[in-house]
């Protein structure tokens, strides 16, 4: 890419887990940049905070230093309030922005994009702000799209095990601290989760509506409907004592005749997936997928009650596949659109 066409980028929220993963992916993938700037709401004094990008030390600036006219693309990895403010400014200034926090969830005018599924929406005129979807939305969009194209789907139900990193660093620290406290026969500290999370499962980790559905579940359902063009899916989420990685068991009822071999073949032949045959020695689990760029497919089993129905077990790293990698591909698409318009 010619130097004059390389984008001037910014990352807001360098200390967040998504922010750190975005920096790592951009650096590892050698994302073309003319200039890269880093900002954090917690920075008050210039040169008080540093980071590293492309193996070079970089200064993290206060948000007051962020000037839209000097940027082409912004990654929004801060908290929702900050992201919403900057994302709204980006639209006005016709600067591309990718939100990784869910700050714009529910706003129909903001595109929800899963790369390789519905990323053509980025080419639409006026599409400057994009919502990077929930990690489960990204996983299920890829899994279900393959099945819909091959067999057609009558019904899907997904049982989701959520890691504590869904609540950022505080969630990870609480699980680690509680585990140590309990093993040392101390009292378990609770701040992020209202009940004990270490060595435990929680049927809910946030408040629910009158139907017993949490906002996180509503978000996944809404996003899937948008990315898969009105395909209806049922989802139930359980909080697991796992640091990283979403695990999803999905029930699929197909329109066309299917069998285990043909279903496995769908995911073996795709670059988006890593298929593992069922194994007691190396089961597909969050521990296997940490930092990996694939959606891992494990056991595929036939439902013995409902005809032509199957269960599929899938796991993916929520920070890599479920966030930063999708944002990276969206950014490439945005950069390509900018280059073609110049």
ChimeraX attribute file (.defattr): number of C-alpha atoms within 10 A of each C-alpha:
attribute: neighborCount
match mode: 1-to-1
recipient: residues
	/A:1	9
	/A:2	8
	/A:3	9
	/A:4	9
	/A:5	16
	/A:6	18
	/A:7	22
	/A:8	16
	/A:9	22
	/A:10	22
	/A:11	23
	/A:12	27
	/A:13	24
	/A:14	24
	/A:15	18
	/A:16	16
	/A:17	18
	/A:18	24
	/A:19	22
	/A:20	19
	/A:21	20
	/A:22	25
	/A:23	22
	/A:24	18
	/A:25	17
	/A:26	19
	/A:27	15
	/A:28	11
	/A:29	11
	/A:30	10
	/A:31	16
	/A:32	19
	/A:33	16
	/A:34	12
	/A:35	13
	/A:36	16
	/A:37	18
	/A:38	26
	/A:39	24
	/A:40	21
	/A:41	17
	/A:42	14
	/A:43	15
	/A:44	13
	/A:45	10
	/A:46	12
	/A:47	12
	/A:48	11
	/A:49	16
	/A:50	13
	/A:51	15
	/A:52	15
	/A:53	17
	/A:54	13
	/A:55	8
	/A:56	7
	/A:57	10
	/A:58	16
	/A:59	16
	/A:60	27
	/A:61	23
	/A:62	20
	/A:63	18
	/A:64	11
	/A:65	12
	/A:66	16
	/A:67	9
	/A:68	17
	/A:69	10
	/A:70	12
	/A:71	20
	/A:72	21
	/A:73	24
	/A:74	25
	/A:75	27
	/A:76	28
	/A:77	28
	/A:78	25
	/A:79	17
	/A:80	16
	/A:81	11
	/A:82	18
	/A:83	24
	/A:84	18
	/A:85	11
	/A:86	19
	/A:87	26
	/A:88	14
	/A:89	15
	/A:90	22
	/A:91	15
	/A:92	10
	/A:93	14
	/A:94	17
	/A:95	20
	/A:96	23
	/A:97	30
	/A:98	26
	/A:99	27
	/A:100	26
	/A:101	22
	/A:102	19
	/A:103	20
	/A:104	22
	/A:105	19
	/A:106	13
	/A:107	10
	/A:108	9
	/A:109	10
	/A:110	14
	/A:111	23
	/A:112	30
	/A:113	25
	/A:114	29
	/A:115	21
	/A:116	13
	/A:117	14
	/A:118	16
	/A:119	19
	/A:120	12
	/A:121	13
	/A:122	20
	/A:123	14
	/A:124	10
	/A:125	7
	/A:126	10
	/A:127	18
	/A:128	23
	/A:129	25
	/A:130	25
	/A:131	25
	/A:132	28
	/A:133	27
	/A:134	24
	/A:135	24
	/A:136	27
	/A:137	24
	/A:138	26
	/A:139	27
	/A:140	20
	/A:141	22
	/A:142	20
	/A:143	20
	/A:144	20
	/A:145	16
	/A:146	16
	/A:147	17
	/A:148	17
	/A:149	9
	/A:150	16
	/A:151	16
	/A:152	17
	/A:153	19
	/A:154	15
	/A:155	15
	/A:156	19
	/A:157	16
	/A:158	21
	/A:159	16
	/A:160	21
	/A:161	23
	/A:162	25
	/A:163	24
	/A:164	26
	/A:165	20
	/A:166	20
	/A:167	14
	/A:168	15
	/A:169	14
	/A:170	15
	/A:171	19
	/A:172	19
	/A:173	15
	/A:174	21
	/A:175	26
	/A:176	16
	/A:177	15
	/A:178	20
	/A:179	20
	/A:180	15
	/A:181	15
	/A:182	14
	/A:183	10
	/A:184	9
	/A:185	9
	/A:186	11
	/A:187	11
	/A:188	18
	/A:189	18
	/A:190	14
	/A:191	10
	/A:192	19
	/A:193	19
	/A:194	12
	/A:195	15
	/A:196	19
	/A:197	25
	/A:198	19
	/A:199	12
	/A:200	11
	/A:201	17
	/A:202	18
	/A:203	11
	/A:204	18
	/A:205	21
	/A:206	14
	/A:207	10
	/A:208	14
	/A:209	9
	/A:210	6
	/A:211	6
	/A:212	9
	/A:213	16
	/A:214	17
	/A:215	13
	/A:216	17
	/A:217	18
	/A:218	15
	/A:219	17
	/A:220	23
	/A:221	19
	/A:222	18
	/A:223	26
	/A:224	24
	/A:225	16
	/A:226	18
	/A:227	23
	/A:228	19
	/A:229	10
	/A:230	11
	/A:231	17
	/A:232	16
	/A:233	19
	/A:234	14
	/A:235	17
	/A:236	19
	/A:237	19
	/A:238	15
	/A:239	20
	/A:240	23
	/A:241	21
	/A:242	23
	/A:243	21
	/A:244	22
	/A:245	28
	/A:246	27
	/A:247	26
	/A:248	23
	/A:249	18
	/A:250	22
	/A:251	21
	/A:252	24
	/A:253	21
	/A:254	20
	/A:255	15
	/A:256	12
	/A:257	12
	/A:258	17
	/A:259	13
	/A:260	14
	/A:261	9
	/A:262	13
	/A:263	18
	/A:264	18
	/A:265	11
	/A:266	15
	/A:267	21
	/A:268	15
	/A:269	11
	/A:270	11
	/A:271	10
	/A:272	17
	/A:273	20
	/A:274	20
	/A:275	21
	/A:276	16
	/A:277	13
	/A:278	13
	/A:279	10
	/A:280	7
	/A:281	6
	/A:282	10
	/A:283	14
	/A:284	24
	/A:285	18
	/A:286	21
	/A:287	15
	/A:288	15
	/A:289	22
	/A:290	18
	/A:291	17
	/A:292	15
	/A:293	21
	/A:294	20
	/A:295	24
	/A:296	24
	/A:297	24
	/A:298	21
	/A:299	18
	/A:300	21
	/A:301	15
	/A:302	17
	/A:303	14
	/A:304	9
	/A:305	7
	/A:306	9
	/A:307	11
	/A:308	16
	/A:309	22
	/A:310	21
	/A:311	19
	/A:312	20
	/A:313	19
	/A:314	26
	/A:315	27
	/A:316	32
	/A:317	26
	/A:318	29
	/A:319	26
	/A:320	24
	/A:321	24
	/A:322	26
	/A:323	24
	/A:324	28
	/A:325	22
	/A:326	23
	/A:327	28
	/A:328	20
	/A:329	16
	/A:330	23
	/A:331	25
	/A:332	13
	/A:333	17
	/A:334	24
	/A:335	20
	/A:336	16
	/A:337	14
	/A:338	16
	/A:339	15
	/A:340	9
	/A:341	7
	/A:342	6
